[in-house]
Amino acid sequence: MAASRIDILIDRLRSSVERSSLILEAAERQAYSCDGLTSHRAVPKLVIVPASREELIASVRAVIDVDLPWVARGAGTGLSGGALPDEEGVLVVTSRLKAILEVDPISRIAVVEPGVVNLELSKAVLPHGLYFAPDPSSQIACSIGGNVAENSGGAHCFKYGFTTHHVLALELLLPTGELLWLGSEGMDGPGPDLRGVVIGSEGTLGIVTRVVCRLLPLPEARRTFLAYFDSVAAAAEAVSDVVSRGITPAAIEMMDHLAIAACEIATGAGLDTTAQSCLLLELDGEADEVAQEFLSVRALMDLHGSSHVWEAANEEERALMWLARKAAFAAAGRVAPAYIVQDGVVPRSALPRVLEGIGRLGVESGLSILNVFHAGDGNLHPLVTYDPSIEGQEALAEEVAAKILTLCLEEGGSLTGEHGIGVDKVCHMPEMFTADDLTTFERLRGAFDPSGMCNRGKLLPTPRLCGERPGRYQPHPLEEAGLGERW
Amino acid sequence: MGTKSQSLTEEFDAIAELSATCVHCGFCLAACPTYSVTSMENDSPRGRIWLLAQAARTKEVNDSLRLHIDRCIGCEACVPACPSGVRYDDLIDRARRVVNVGRSKRELLGRSVVVASFSRAQRFGSLVPSAQALARGVVKSSLLRPQLPRLPRVQALLEQAATIEPQRSMGTFTSLVPNERARVVMLTGCIASVFFEEVNAATVKVLNAEGISVIVPKEQGCCGALASHAGQHRPAQRAARALIAALDLPGIDAVVTNSAGCGAMMKDYGELLEHEIGSDAFSGRVVDVMEFLDRFKSVIRYRPMPREILYHEPCHLAFAQGVRSAGPSVLGRIPGLKLRLTEGPNCCGAGGLYSATQPELAHQVGEAKRDAILEAGIDLLVSGNPGCAIQLNSLLGDRVNILHPIVLLSRAIES
């Protein structure tokens, strides 16, 4: 029985970890029942928040010993439910493991614990003129361990790549309890790239206990500007044109009219809310090169009918522009009571077509869809807004979101660019992969986790999971009446 | 009883509505001083909102909720950090009232005594020096000192009491200037008037030097912030009404305060008094002294002060009132003075009575702040809030001199 195994586990943990590392109270466990994807919720039987790496290792091994399912969680900012707890199992939270263990400015590496917040690492190495390149919008809060699990990207991944390009090695506690290092401190190690397999595996292959991060020198020069357009299509064409001319901006972000308005309400950054769309462009590198690229890009913006441009005059203005852009998802909460965010990827050349298709879906369904995305790599983030208090609208939003994904797949794109599959898109996996592909994935996973207890039910579809109609969280009538709670 | 449960239902309804705005993005985690030291979800705004939403749904207050609401400093740094616009300031006020339901009588009484004694500090002003001597004696006593760690709340209070410089109350007066540019009424503050008389004197001096007349009515009570922090709604409302009656004089351009905590409370009177007649208008006239000075082109000649000082932003000024640039802007009038913002967590852990009610967590937050301040290697720091000044003083001792910015301005005026 699961309950008695939990009791045995708690008993054992009491002698091996600090009392404050265990969250036993039901009400306190509830706060961990979801990550950034609130529509899926589950309350774990036990939450462990280890105070040290040693506690983390000891406690996960204890969980494995009693054969309970377990899930790792960082800062709980993920958007696909990767850190959704297992109702029958244990949630292991890395938030207290936030030590930066070593910074080597000569080799440009930092060794960190998994709970270190993304932006804190960049702040810590700033005095050496270095930074950690992956910058997901949640970088103010998300953890490096979570970045490794999801292979996080961010606004600058078009030029600088994803987490996998900035993590040289990692220490992994396998679902079997073994501890090992993968990768090397050099740029390339011998043997198959198991480090690469683990990065982006969404917490299904174990839990990361230490990470060797690669740091980049800060660029000599940066120019950041917003170009406004009268239509989404014109902005999309401008993006394709910039890239096809061999220019690689550090970031090319697009926001449509509704997204601009939401971000402006949230941050008061000074965006022009009358524009139909805007591109946030950043060029970085050596001063000469940036100056030249700026002239070319500026001319291309004019060519594609950009109505006006706001260039950041100083670091404060640049920070404001990014603040506005990075607040976009949560800012959608300002214009609608609820939303579903998708993460599909399409080839850049298909951007105008897909955006038009999304626009059509919005008109047909009557739901407002905000578009904010990494235009450079065709990673869309449409936010389908709805009002849960209107009967049937949530289901309609689900349907529209699913149709957007189908649209992306039809264009030869992908289900996810950086948010991960998690539980959110797990049932869409067969649309993208064949049965053979999925079997291969299963076998890879089984090699790391033979008992299948590590983040089970995520990433790869199971008949049990997808046989049931996947649905978003709906309060039971008893819950609504305040007569019962979901544990 | 009927009205009590009715008002509780209303609070729960409001909490349900306010917490529904949260989209669980986690952007508040980085802004929260308690999360920064504990890294526990339930010590973050997002976690507390979750607990509150659960409570609103079940209409039940459990010990976990009470614990984590009590552990919130109320710095409100999460409010500007929130992209989806959750009104955590409103939420925490309601939460503090709600968690008093079911609190043990003993604890409620204890909290009332602390609130009452602090908020009447003015009346007990003459007792302060002897009480302090006693506190210093206890802190230094070889017999009693070892017992203190067992009583962290007592220890925190005693250590703070021992470090504060006592001052006598200023009394009533009106200081009119010829050709006045404005006329204001000044809040003396319940704690400030006892412990920081120099701050009030400096405020009058600088305002006068700028050609602003100052009226200081004698009968002033507490602004009600301490009661409000303790979730005591009615006492807070009573204090607010009394203070409005005392300060809302005809022909006044503004109600000036040199205490960020009091300013935040008075600017919130409209909400606190449910917009009863006069409350919103009064709140609209309340202004922090630095905010007020920033509105005028200065006519003061300041002596140059060629040195670097640390500037601590009180949470109740920066986040609760949204006053951020005024302090540095006004201090920038002193030639040669260079400001550096303090690093570490925004909050020093003071939070009204927080350092007395949650000494351990307040100390942890304070230690993080202290280390960041010492790291800067600058021995003069300004802070526009008496609560922060007391907390920082007890954390830093002799190593860093702590002044109110208005005192620095007053000392820099060329005679």
Interface residues (C-beta under 8 A of the other chain):
Chain A: I23 E25 A27 E28 Q30 A31 Y32 S33 C34 D35 G36 T38 V49 A75 G76 T77 V93 S95 R96 K98 G115 V117 L119 S138 I140 A141 C142 I265 A266 T267 A327 A328 F329 A330 A331 A332 G333 R334 P337 Y339 E479 G482 E485
Chain B: A20 T21 C22 V23 H24 C25 G26 F27 L29 A30 S39 M40 E41 N42 R46 G47 W50 L51 Q54 R57 T58 K59 N62 S64 L65 H68 C82 P83 S84 G85
